C-alpha cells in the first residue's frame, strides 16, 4: 500500500522523506529562537494554499499585523490567501487551547469544516505544555491534543522551542512520543564563530530517513535545504 504524501513546501526537504509528510500526520518542528520554526510552518501552509488545500495557523505568540508584515519580506501575501478562504489566522492563549480539549474542538472544529481545512499549524506548543506541571498530566493533555488534531483530519505541523545540545533532550517526552515525525532546526556557531543553520530529521514513522544533518538557508523565498552535509 502506497502512503499519500503531503508536500512540505520546503525545497530540498521532501526528497529526503519519500515525498513529504504522511497525509494526516502530526509533525513537530523543534528549534531555538531564530531557527526558522515559524517560517517553516507558514511555508507549509502556503504550499497548501497554492495547491488549493486550505490551512489554519494557530499561534500563542505572533500578533497578526506584525506577522503579516514580516512575511511580506518573503513575498508572501497572507491577506490575499485569507480573502480566498485558503488561510486563516487564530491567536489563542494556551488556556484557550486547554479549553478546546474540553469542548472537543469548539471554534477550530467549526473553522476546519467551514473552509475544509487540510493543513494546520500550531506555533508554538511550548507554552501549552507549561500549563501542566507533572508528567502524567502532560501526557494526558498531549494525547487529547493529538486526538483532537487527528479528528480534524488535517496534516499538522507543531512547532516547539528547545535548546539543542549534545546533552539535552530536544523534545518533551509526552509530545515527542506521540508525534509522527520530529524535525530539528539548528542555528548554532561553528568553530570559527560563524552562525550555521542546519536541519535534522530525528524520526518519521513509516519512512526511511537520512542519518545526516543537512545545511539550510533562509533567503527571500523562505527556507530551503542546501543538501550540504553538516559534520
TORKOL-4160 file (C-alpha; in steps of 0.2 Angstrom, whole numbers, padded with zeros to 4 digits, m for minus):
231
<pt num="1" X="0000" Y="0000" Z="0000"/>
<pt num="2" X="0007" Y="0017" Z="m0005"/>
<pt num="3" X="0005" Y="0031" Z="0008"/>
<pt num="4" X="m0001" Y="0048" Z="0002"/>
<pt num="5" X="0012" Y="0061" Z="0005"/>
<pt num="6" X="0009" Y="0080" Z="0008"/>
<pt num="7" X="0022" Y="0092" Z="0000"/>
<pt num="8" X="0030" Y="0102" Z="0014"/>
<pt num="9" X="0034" Y="0117" Z="0003"/>
<pt num="10" X="0052" Y="0117" Z="0009"/>
<pt num="11" X="0064" Y="0115" Z="m0007"/>
<pt num="12" X="0075" Y="0100" Z="m0004"/>
<pt num="13" X="0066" Y="0093" Z="0011"/>
<pt num="14" X="0053" Y="0081" Z="0003"/>
<pt num="15" X="0066" Y="0072" Z="m0007"/>
<pt num="16" X="0074" Y="0066" Z="0010"/>
<pt num="17" X="0057" Y="0059" Z="0016"/>
<pt num="18" X="0049" Y="0050" Z="0002"/>
<pt num="19" X="0040" Y="0065" Z="m0005"/>
<pt num="20" X="0034" Y="0074" Z="0011"/>
<pt num="21" X="0024" Y="0072" Z="0027"/>
<pt num="22" X="0012" Y="0057" Z="0028"/>
<pt num="23" X="m0006" Y="0063" Z="0025"/>
<pt num="24" X="m0015" Y="0066" Z="0041"/>
<pt num="25" X="0001" Y="0065" Z="0051"/>
<pt num="26" X="0006" Y="0076" Z="0066"/>
<pt num="27" X="0024" Y="0083" Z="0064"/>
<pt num="28" X="0035" Y="0093" Z="0076"/>
<pt num="29" X="0047" Y="0106" Z="0071"/>
<pt num="30" X="0059" Y="0110" Z="0085"/>
<pt num="31" X="0072" Y="0123" Z="0087"/>
<pt num="32" X="0079" Y="0138" Z="0097"/>
<pt num="33" X="0073" Y="0156" Z="0094"/>
<pt num="34" X="0078" Y="0162" Z="0077"/>
<pt num="35" X="0080" Y="0144" Z="0070"/>
<pt num="36" X="0066" Y="0147" Z="0057"/>
<pt num="37" X="0051" Y="0137" Z="0065"/>
<pt num="38" X="0038" Y="0150" Z="0061"/>
<pt num="39" X="0044" Y="0152" Z="0043"/>
<pt num="40" X="0044" Y="0133" Z="0041"/>
<pt num="41" X="0026" Y="0132" Z="0047"/>
<pt num="42" X="0020" Y="0146" Z="0036"/>
<pt num="43" X="0029" Y="0139" Z="0021"/>
<pt num="44" X="0020" Y="0123" Z="0024"/>
<pt num="45" X="0003" Y="0131" Z="0025"/>
<pt num="46" X="0007" Y="0142" Z="0009"/>
<pt num="47" X="0011" Y="0127" Z="m0001"/>
<pt num="48" X="m0006" Y="0121" Z="0004"/>
<pt num="49" X="m0014" Y="0137" Z="m0002"/>
<pt num="50" X="m0005" Y="0135" Z="m0019"/>
<pt num="51" X="m0012" Y="0118" Z="m0020"/>
<pt num="52" X="m0030" Y="0123" Z="m0015"/>
<pt num="53" X="m0028" Y="0115" Z="0002"/>
<pt num="54" X="m0034" Y="0127" Z="0015"/>
<pt num="55" X="m0024" Y="0129" Z="0031"/>
<pt num="56" X="m0026" Y="0136" Z="0048"/>
<pt num="57" X="m0012" Y="0145" Z="0058"/>
<pt num="58" X="m0014" Y="0145" Z="0077"/>
<pt num="59" X="m0002" Y="0155" Z="0087"/>
<pt num="60" X="0001" Y="0159" Z="0105"/>
<pt num="61" X="0014" Y="0172" Z="0102"/>
<pt num="62" X="0013" Y="0180" Z="0085"/>
<pt num="63" X="0002" Y="0196" Z="0083"/>
<pt num="64" X="m0007" Y="0196" Z="0066"/>
<pt num="65" X="m0002" Y="0213" Z="0059"/>
<pt num="66" X="0016" Y="0210" Z="0063"/>
<pt num="67" X="0016" Y="0193" Z="0056"/>
<pt num="68" X="0008" Y="0198" Z="0040"/>
<pt num="69" X="0020" Y="0212" Z="0038"/>
<pt num="70" X="0035" Y="0202" Z="0042"/>
<pt num="71" X="0031" Y="0189" Z="0029"/>
<pt num="72" X="0030" Y="0201" Z="0015"/>
<pt num="73" X="0049" Y="0201" Z="0015"/>
<pt num="74" X="0047" Y="0183" Z="0008"/>
<pt num="75" X="0034" Y="0189" Z="m0005"/>
<pt num="76" X="0020" Y="0180" Z="0005"/>
<pt num="77" X="0004" Y="0190" Z="0005"/>
<pt num="78" X="m0006" Y="0181" Z="0018"/>
<pt num="79" X="m0021" Y="0193" Z="0017"/>
<pt num="80" X="m0024" Y="0188" Z="m0001"/>
<pt num="81" X="m0025" Y="0170" Z="0004"/>
<pt num="82" X="m0036" Y="0174" Z="0019"/>
<pt num="83" X="m0048" Y="0183" Z="0007"/>
<pt num="84" X="m0049" Y="0167" Z="m0004"/>
<pt num="85" X="m0053" Y="0157" Z="0012"/>
<pt num="86" X="m0037" Y="0147" Z="0009"/>
<pt num="87" X="m0028" Y="0154" Z="0025"/>
<pt num="88" X="m0035" Y="0158" Z="0042"/>
<pt num="89" X="m0026" Y="0165" Z="0057"/>
<pt num="90" X="m0031" Y="0162" Z="0075"/>
<pt num="91" X="m0022" Y="0169" Z="0090"/>
<pt num="92" X="m0025" Y="0159" Z="0106"/>
<pt num="93" X="m0019" Y="0158" Z="0123"/>
<pt num="94" X="m0013" Y="0141" Z="0130"/>
<pt num="95" X="m0028" Y="0142" Z="0142"/>
<pt num="96" X="m0040" Y="0143" Z="0127"/>
<pt num="97" X="m0032" Y="0128" Z="0119"/>
<pt num="98" X="m0034" Y="0119" Z="0135"/>
<pt num="99" X="m0052" Y="0124" Z="0134"/>
<pt num="100" X="m0053" Y="0117" Z="0116"/>
<pt num="101" X="m0048" Y="0100" Z="0123"/>
<pt num="102" X="m0063" Y="0100" Z="0135"/>
<pt num="103" X="m0075" Y="0106" Z="0121"/>
<pt num="104" X="m0069" Y="0094" Z="0109"/>
<pt num="105" X="m0063" Y="0107" Z="0096"/>
<pt num="106" X="m0075" Y="0121" Z="0098"/>
<pt num="107" X="m0071" Y="0136" Z="0086"/>
<pt num="108" X="m0057" Y="0127" Z="0077"/>
<pt num="109" X="m0068" Y="0112" Z="0073"/>
<pt num="110" X="m0081" Y="0124" Z="0066"/>
<pt num="111" X="m0067" Y="0133" Z="0056"/>
<pt num="112" X="m0060" Y="0117" Z="0049"/>
<pt num="113" X="m0077" Y="0112" Z="0042"/>
<pt num="114" X="m0081" Y="0130" Z="0036"/>
<pt num="115" X="m0065" Y="0131" Z="0025"/>
<pt num="116" X="m0062" Y="0112" Z="0023"/>
<pt num="117" X="m0045" Y="0114" Z="0030"/>
<pt num="118" X="m0032" Y="0101" Z="0025"/>
<pt num="119" X="m0017" Y="0108" Z="0035"/>
<pt num="120" X="m0015" Y="0116" Z="0052"/>
<pt num="121" X="0000" Y="0124" Z="0061"/>
<pt num="122" X="0001" Y="0127" Z="0080"/>
<pt num="123" X="0015" Y="0139" Z="0084"/>
<pt num="124" X="0022" Y="0135" Z="0096"/>
<pt num="125" X="0016" Y="0121" Z="0108"/>
<pt num="126" X="0029" Y="0125" Z="0121"/>
<pt num="127" X="0018" Y="0137" Z="0130"/>
<pt num="128" X="0004" Y="0124" Z="0131"/>
<pt num="129" X="0015" Y="0111" Z="0138"/>
<pt num="130" X="0020" Y="0123" Z="0153"/>
<pt num="131" X="0002" Y="0123" Z="0159"/>
<pt num="132" X="0004" Y="0105" Z="0165"/>
<pt num="133" X="0016" Y="0103" Z="0180"/>
<pt num="134" X="0018" Y="0084" Z="0181"/>
<pt num="135" X="0022" Y="0071" Z="0168"/>
<pt num="136" X="0006" Y="0062" Z="0168"/>
<pt num="137" X="m0005" Y="0077" Z="0166"/>
<pt num="138" X="0007" Y="0082" Z="0151"/>
<pt num="139" X="0005" Y="0065" Z="0143"/>
<pt num="140" X="m0014" Y="0065" Z="0145"/>
<pt num="141" X="m0015" Y="0083" Z="0138"/>
<pt num="142" X="m0004" Y="0078" Z="0123"/>
<pt num="143" X="m0014" Y="0063" Z="0119"/>
<pt num="144" X="m0030" Y="0074" Z="0120"/>
<pt num="145" X="m0022" Y="0087" Z="0109"/>
<pt num="146" X="m0016" Y="0074" Z="0096"/>
<pt num="147" X="m0033" Y="0065" Z="0096"/>
<pt num="148" X="m0041" Y="0082" Z="0093"/>
<pt num="149" X="m0030" Y="0086" Z="0078"/>
<pt num="150" X="m0032" Y="0068" Z="0071"/>
<pt num="151" X="m0051" Y="0071" Z="0072"/>
<pt num="152" X="m0049" Y="0087" Z="0061"/>
<pt num="153" X="m0042" Y="0076" Z="0048"/>
<pt num="154" X="m0028" Y="0088" Z="0044"/>
<pt num="155" X="m0009" Y="0086" Z="0041"/>
<pt num="156" X="m0002" Y="0096" Z="0056"/>
<pt num="157" X="0015" Y="0105" Z="0060"/>
<pt num="158" X="0018" Y="0109" Z="0078"/>
<pt num="159" X="0032" Y="0120" Z="0082"/>
<pt num="160" X="0042" Y="0118" Z="0099"/>
<pt num="161" X="0055" Y="0129" Z="0107"/>
<pt num="162" X="0070" Y="0120" Z="0114"/>
<pt num="163" X="0089" Y="0121" Z="0117"/>
<pt num="164" X="0098" Y="0109" Z="0105"/>
<pt num="165" X="0114" Y="0102" Z="0113"/>
<pt num="166" X="0123" Y="0086" Z="0114"/>
<pt num="167" X="0117" Y="0083" Z="0132"/>
<pt num="168" X="0100" Y="0089" Z="0130"/>
<pt num="169" X="0083" Y="0081" Z="0126"/>
<pt num="170" X="0076" Y="0092" Z="0112"/>
<pt num="171" X="0058" Y="0086" Z="0114"/>
<pt num="172" X="0046" Y="0084" Z="0129"/>
<pt num="173" X="0044" Y="0065" Z="0130"/>
<pt num="174" X="0025" Y="0067" Z="0132"/>
<pt num="175" X="0024" Y="0076" Z="0115"/>
<pt num="176" X="0039" Y="0068" Z="0106"/>
<pt num="177" X="0032" Y="0050" Z="0108"/>
<pt num="178" X="0015" Y="0054" Z="0101"/>
<pt num="179" X="0022" Y="0064" Z="0086"/>
<pt num="180" X="0023" Y="0055" Z="0069"/>
<pt num="181" X="0039" Y="0065" Z="0065"/>
<pt num="182" X="0052" Y="0076" Z="0073"/>
<pt num="183" X="0062" Y="0089" Z="0063"/>
<pt num="184" X="0076" Y="0098" Z="0072"/>
<pt num="185" X="0081" Y="0116" Z="0066"/>
<pt num="186" X="0099" Y="0121" Z="0072"/>
<pt num="187" X="0106" Y="0139" Z="0072"/>
<pt num="188" X="0122" Y="0137" Z="0081"/>
<pt num="189" X="0140" Y="0144" Z="0080"/>
<pt num="190" X="0154" Y="0133" Z="0072"/>
<pt num="191" X="0172" Y="0133" Z="0077"/>
<pt num="192" X="0176" Y="0149" Z="0068"/>
<pt num="193" X="0162" Y="0158" Z="0077"/>
<pt num="194" X="0151" Y="0159" Z="0062"/>
<pt num="195" X="0132" Y="0155" Z="0063"/>
<pt num="196" X="0127" Y="0139" Z="0054"/>
<pt num="197" X="0109" Y="0134" Z="0050"/>
<pt num="198" X="0105" Y="0115" Z="0049"/>
<pt num="199" X="0091" Y="0103" Z="0049"/>
<pt num="200" X="0090" Y="0085" Z="0055"/>
<pt num="201" X="0076" Y="0073" Z="0054"/>
<pt num="202" X="0075" Y="0064" Z="0071"/>
<pt num="203" X="0061" Y="0052" Z="0067"/>
<pt num="204" X="0047" Y="0050" Z="0054"/>
<pt num="205" X="0036" Y="0035" Z="0056"/>
<pt num="206" X="0034" Y="0023" Z="0041"/>
<pt num="207" X="0049" Y="0032" Z="0032"/>
<pt num="208" X="0067" Y="0028" Z="0029"/>
<pt num="209" X="0076" Y="0044" Z="0035"/>
<pt num="210" X="0094" Y="0050" Z="0032"/>
<pt num="211" X="0106" Y="0049" Z="0046"/>
<pt num="212" X="0115" Y="0066" Z="0041"/>
<pt num="213" X="0112" Y="0084" Z="0047"/>
<pt num="214" X="0109" Y="0095" Z="0031"/>
<pt num="215" X="0113" Y="0113" Z="0029"/>
<pt num="216" X="0098" Y="0125" Z="0026"/>
<pt num="217" X="0097" Y="0143" Z="0021"/>
<pt num="218" X="0084" Y="0156" Z="0024"/>
<pt num="219" X="0083" Y="0168" Z="0009"/>
<pt num="220" X="0070" Y="0179" Z="0000"/>
<pt num="221" X="0059" Y="0163" Z="m0004"/>
<pt num="222" X="0060" Y="0156" Z="0014"/>
<pt num="223" X="0069" Y="0140" Z="0020"/>
<pt num="224" X="0077" Y="0128" Z="0008"/>
<pt num="225" X="0088" Y="0113" Z="0012"/>
<pt num="226" X="0105" Y="0115" Z="0004"/>
<pt num="227" X="0110" Y="0097" Z="0004"/>
<pt num="228" X="0127" Y="0101" Z="0011"/>
<pt num="229" X="0130" Y="0088" Z="0025"/>
<pt num="230" X="0135" Y="0097" Z="0041"/>
<pt num="231" X="0148" Y="0087" Z="0052"/>
